[in-house]
Amino acid sequence: YARTGAFLDELCGREDLAGKSILVSTHGAAMTALMNRIRGNVTVRDFWKNQVPPNCAVTMVKVEDGSYEILREAVVFY
């Protein structure tokens, strides 16, 4: 959770990436940690509350002015 949170903070804080579309490819547990951070869930007890996304799932998040908006979550296109 700490490692993925640091990655998300670094990624969203980069001025050279502002306004650009970015693809992040990772495994389900790391995606769960990222989505928990985006939702503001910081409790270990609730870590698995929203379950791990299925394989090859796509999640789209808009980041603007330091806030997150989940546009699509765990959509499978196969």
Secondary structure, DSSP 8 states (H G I E B T S, - for coil): -HHHHHHHHHHHH-GGGTT--------HHHHHHHHHHHHT---GGGTTTT----TT-EEEEEEETTEEEEEEEEE---
